[in-house]
Amino acid sequence: MFKSLLFCFFYLICSFSSFASEPGSIDLTNSVFGFTALSLFVIAYLLVIGEDLIHLRKSKPVLVAAGIIWLIIGWIYTQNGIPDEAEHAFNHNLLEYAQLLLFLLVAMTYINSMEERGIFERLRIWMVSKGLSLRSLFWLTGILAFAISSFANNLTTAMLMCAIVLKVANKDKKFINIACINIVVAANAGGVFSPFGDITTLMIWQAGLVKFEQFVVLFIPSLVNFLVPAIIMSFFISNEKSETILDDSFQLKRGAKRIVALFVFTIATAVMCHSFVNMPPVLGMMMGLGYLKFFGYYLRLSLPRSLDKKRSKAQANKDEKALKMHGNIIPFDIFEKVARAEWDTLLFFYGVVMCVGGLGFMGYLSLVSEAMYSHWSPTYANIAVGVLSAIVDNIPVVFAVLSMHPTMDLQQWLLVTMTAGVGGSLLSIGSASGVALMGQTKGVYSFLGHLKWSWVIVLGYIASIGVHFLING
């Protein structure tokens, strides 16, 4: 269903296969089985939308729907004597998700480790010490999300910015919701003018339809896509300073900065895995988890010596507070950080990937794509692709477009690159960053909360398309 959830540009640099399989040999789009599968997907989607109202975890309906859809496919292909074709398609989708799962799990583990070591708390204290107002925080996190997502995946960027918002304004639910909307829009917009910023951009680049340097002309349209809703929303934010109490005594835990360095090294390893040996970036990510596990082993092994040194210093300074603090230190546990990953989100994406993969295998995605480019002009079709990506994952949609080989000039390929990238911002469930932030904020940022501001996001979407034609026409 939703946009790619890969962490950091290393996964973007490598994975140009679709989560949805190519259509199988049996067309099920006009059969009762196809209609049943499509209905299941719609029902599951509606339950996800109503998560805030019915308090049903979003992973549950899509897990069940995915299972039934593939059971239907398996039964039909078995009855027709070609079960291997269905099994191959299922394994293809499962392999894509497995790489995604491991990739995300490592990234989430690093983020949890940095949070536990106090990195985000230190950043929060620094920002509070600068006297930032909520409006300033709104703009700072948005601008950073836009800039960073041009070379790092929007999911990574959004989660880091959201962590800062939660630390600075953890009690202001209204601000958290609107700040998260701004972060999602900014992160999605920032990824469209660089092949490293979004998988769909990478797919179009790899297909040779747009040259690397030609993507830069999308910078101004994508900036407009971010600025239009941001400017409007900023008028509804208080300019008062955050009421968060500043704790000047806070100190980073041992190894905090080194864990950040290891995370950067993990990114570099994943990039090199693809750039130099043409291996999936998940290989580099899993190596990065090994880095963290070895460093965790070092932290545990050297903890007694470190405590003795700090205890002696505290006793010499007669610092009772420091003595008490050092006596309550809990050793670093890497598996505790793994356990703290947002598993509901990870399982939700399994259901989404497999649902979309099943519907694609039945032939629905190609059917939609063919209908659009056969009966509409490329401009209207490409604008519709962006709207569709607010509901359905932009990767299978763009893959379906590429597989149709529509005749389009450079301007139109740039247009579909942009609309597919920023269209997911129209709904919170239209992008990986939106889904992740809903889980990260524990429902403070929600589908309905995002929907209230969709009108300003639509204005930004329309404005960016207009600017694209004005500049690149």
N, C-alpha and C positions, 0 to 999 in steps of 0.2 A: 504494500500500500504506500508507504510513505518514502520520502526521500532518503538517500543514502545516509547511513549512520556511521560511517567510517570515521575513525579518529585520525586527524592529522593528514597532511597532504601525502604521506608515504603510501597510504592505501589508495589514495586517489590516483597516484602516479602509475598504478599497476593494474587496477581491476577494471577492464573495459568490457567484461562480459555482463550479460543482463541477469537479473534475479529471476526473470521470467523465461521459461523455456520457449524455443521456437514451437510453432503449432505442430501438433502431432499428425500422424497420417489419417486419423479419424476426426472429421469436423463435427464437433458436438455443439456448435453455437445455436443450431436450430432444433436441438433435441430436448426432451424433457429433462435429461440428465444435466445438460448445460444450463437450462433455466433454473434447475434446482441448485446447482453450484453457485450461480450468480445470485440467487435469492439468499442463500446462506451467507455469502460475502456481504451483501447489503445489510442483512439483519445483524451480523457481527459488527459491522461498521457503525450501525445505529446504536448498538449497546456500548461501543467504545465512546461515542459522542456523549451518551448519557451517563458516563462514569460518575460525574459529580452528583447526579440526581439519585441513581440507584445504588451507588457505592459498591459497584462490581469492578474488580480489578480488570484493567483493559486487556490483559493477556488471556484471560479465560475464554471469551467468545471467539477470538481469532484462532486460538489453539484448537478448539473443537471444530470450527469451520474448516480449517486447513486439513484436519484429519479426515473429515467426511468427504471433502472435495477430492482428495487423493485416493480414498477408498472407492469412490465412484469411478475415477479414471482407471484404477487398477482392475476393478471388476469388468469394466467394458473391454479393456484391452486383453484381458485374460479370456473373455468370451470369444474374442475375435482371433485368438491364437497368437497374439503378439505381446505377451506380458513384458518381454525384455525392453521394449520401447518405452513403456510407461515407467519401468523401474529405472532405466537410464535417465529419463527426464527428472524423476524424483531425486535421484542421487546427484544430478547436476545442480539442482536447486539447494539440496542439503549441503553439498560441498561449498557452495558460495556462502551459505549461512554459517557453516562451521568456521570458515576463514574470518568471517565478520564477527562471530561470537568471540573467538580467541583474540582478535584485534581489539575489540571493545573491552574485553575483560582486562587485558594488560593496561590499556589506557586508563580505565576506571580505577584499577589498582594503584597506578601511579598517582592519580588525583587524590584518592583516599589517603595515600601515604603522605603526600604533601600537606593535605589538610590536617592530618594527625600530628605531623611535625610542626605545625603552626605557620606554614607559609602564607595561607590566606588570611589568618588572623593578623600576622605582621603587616601584610598589605593593607588590610582594613584599618589598622591603627595608623599606618602611614597616611592613608587617605583622610582619615578623620583629623589627624594632626594638621593637615593642610587646610582644614576648615571648609571642606567641600560641602556645598548645599546639595539637597536631593536633586535639584535640576542640573547642577554641575556633574553629579555622579551619573545621572541619566545620559548626558552628552558624552562623558568620558568613556563609559562602558560601551556605548553605541559606536563611537568613533574607533575605539580599539577593536571591537568585534569586526567592523568593516575592514579595517586595515589588516588584521591578523588572518582573517579568513581567506585572503587572497593567496596565501601560501600554506595555510593550515586549514584542515577541514572545518566546516561550520559547526559541527557537533563539539569538537574540542574547544573551539573558541567560545561558543555559547556557554558551555558548562563552566569554563574558567571565569567568564564575566558574571555569570549568575551567582557563582560562589562569592564573589566580591559584593554583589548587591545584597545577598542574604546576610553577609557579615555586617555590612554597614547599616542596613535598614531592616533588621530581622523582625520587627514588630509592625512595620507599616505595610499591610497587605495590599492596599491600593497601589502604592508605589512599586512594590515588587512585581505586581501583575503588569503594569504599564512598562516598567523597565525591562521585563522579560520579553514583552512584545517587541520593544525597540531592539533588543539584542538579537532576537530571531530574524527580524527583517534585515538588520545590518549584516549579520553573519551570512545570510543567504545572498544578499546583494553583493557582498564583497568577493564571493567566489566565482563570479561569472566572467570576469575580465582576465582570467589567467587559467591555463590548462591545469594548473596545480590546485585550483580552488574548488573544483566540483567534478564529480565523475562524468556527468553528461558533457561538460566542456572537454574533458579529456577524451571521451569517446568520439566526439566530432573532430577533434584535432588528430587523433590517431587514424581516423578514416580518411584524412587528407583533404577534408572539405574546407577547412580554414587553417591557414598557416599560423604558427605560434605567435608571430609579431602582430598578426591582424586582430587578435583578441583585445588588444589594448584599446581599440576604439570603443569598446563597451564600457570603459571606465566611467565616463561622464553619465551615460544613461543609468548605470547601476548606482552611481552616487546619488542621482536624482531619486531613484527608487527608495533609497534609504532616507534622504533628507526630507522629502515631502511629508511622509507620516511623522517623522521625528519632530519636525518643526511644529506641526499641529499639536501633537501630544504633549510637547514641552510646555505649552500654555496651561495645561491642566495639572502641572506639577508645582508643588510649593517650592519657593526659593529659600525656605528656611533651612538652617543647618540640621543635620541629623542629631537626634537626642542620645545617640549611643555614647555610653560612658567610656572615656579613654583610659586604658590601663597601661600606664607608663612602665610598669614593672614586668610586662610580658617579655619573655625571651623565647627564641626559637629552640626547639629541641635538637639534640645531637643529630647530625647528619642531614638536617633539613636542606641546606644549600647543595650538598652533594647529591641528594635525591633529585633535585631539580636538574643538576648537571647530568645525572644518569638518564633522566627523561629526554633531555636534548640529545644525548648520545644514542639513545634508543631510536629517536626519530632519524638521526643520521644513518644508523645501521639499517633501518627499514628502507630508507631511500636508496642506499647503496645496494641493497639486495636486488632491487629492481633495475637500477641504472647500470650496474656493472655485470651482474650475473643473471639478469632476467628471471628472478625468482619472485614469488608473491611477497609483498611487504609484511604479511603476517609472520613470515620467517624471522624477519628482523625484530618484530614486536615480541615474539616469544623469546628470542635471544635477550631482548631488553628485560623481560621478566626474570631471566636468569641473572642479569646484572644486579637487579634489585634483591633477589633472593640471596646472592652472595654478600651483598652489602648488609642485608638484614642479619646474616650470620655473623658478620664482623661486628655489628652494633651489639648483638647479644654477647659475643665473646669478650668484647672490650668494655662492657658495661660496668663490671665490678671495679676495674682500674679507674675508669672515669669517675665513678661515684666517690671512690676514696680520695681522689684528687680534689673534687669539688667540696667534699665534706671537710677536708683539712683546711681548705681556703675559707669556708664558711665559719669554721670554729675559730680560726685566726682572727676573722673580722667580727666574731660574735654575732653572726647573722642568724637569728633563730628561725626566721621565715625561710631562709634558704635551706637550713638544716631539715626543716619539716618537709619542704618541697622535694628535696633529693631523697628523702626516705619513702616517698610515695610514687617513685618512678616505676612505670610498668615497662618491661622489655618490649622491644619492637617485634611484632608478630606479623609476618607477611601474609599468612593465611587468614588472619583476621581482616586484613585489608581486602583480600579477595572476596571474603564472605559479605562484606559491606557493599559490594557492587549492586547496582539497581537491577535485580534479577527479574522483576516484573517487566521492566522495559526490554531486557534482553529476550525474554520469552515472548513478549509481545511482538518483537521484530521477527522471531521465528514464524509465528502465525501469519504475520503480514507477508513475509517473503514467500512462504509456501502457498498461501492463498493466491497471491498474484501470479506465482509460478504456475499453479494449477489452471487458473483462468487463461493464462497465456498459452498453455499447452492445449487447452480446449479450442483456442483460436480467437478468443474475444479481443485481445489487444490488437492483433493484426487486422481484425475486422473493423475496429474503430478507426485505426490509422488509415486504412484503405478508403473508408467512407469519407474521411475528412479531406484527404488530398485528391480524391477523385471528383468530389462534388463542390469543394470550396476553393477559393483562391489561396495561395500559400500564406498570404498575410493573415487571413482569418483563421486558417488552420493552425498556424504557429501561435497565434494569440490564444486559441482554444487549448493548445498543448499546455500553456502556462496555467490556465484555469484548471485543466484536468490534473496537473501535477499537484494541485492543492488537495486532491483527494487520493489519487493513485501515485505510487512511487514514480518519480520522473525518469528513473533509469530504464524500466521496461517500456515506458512511453517513448522515450527518445530512441531506444533500441528498435522499437517497432517502426518508428519513422525512418531510421537508417535502413532497415531491411526492406522498406518499400521503395527506396531509391527515387524519391520525388525529384523532379527537375526544378531546382531552385538556384538563384544566384547567391553571391557572397552575402549580400545584405540580408537575405531571408535565412541563411544558415546562422548568421550572427543573431538574428531576431529569435530564432527558436532556441539558440543557446541561452539567451538572456531570459526569455519567458519561462523556459523549463527550470532555470536556476532560481528565479525569484518568485515564481508562481506558488511555491510551497508556503510562502509567508501568508497567503490569504487565509489559511486556517492553521490552527496550532498543530493539528495532526498531519499537516501537509509536508512537514520536514522533520528530519531526524532531530534537529536542535529543538524544535517545538515539543516533540514527544519527550525528549530527555529532560527538558526543563520542567515539564509538568510533573515528572517523577521527582526531580531534584528539589522542587519547592513544596513537595507533599500536597499538591493540589491548590496552593495559593495562586499560582498561575495555572489557569484552566482553559478548557475549550470555550466555555461560555464567556470567560473573561477576555479571551482573545477575540471572540466573535463580535463583542461590543465595539471593537476598534477596527473591524475589517473594512469599514467604509474608508478610513484614511489610508489603509494599505492598498485598497483598490485605486484610490487617487494616485498614489505613488506608482502603481503598476501601469496605469494609463499614461501618466506623465513620462515614465521611462521609455515607453514605446514611442511616444511622440518625439521625444528628444533623439531617440535612435534614428528615426526617419529624417529628422531635421539635420542631424550631423552626418550620418552615414548614407543618406539617400543619394 
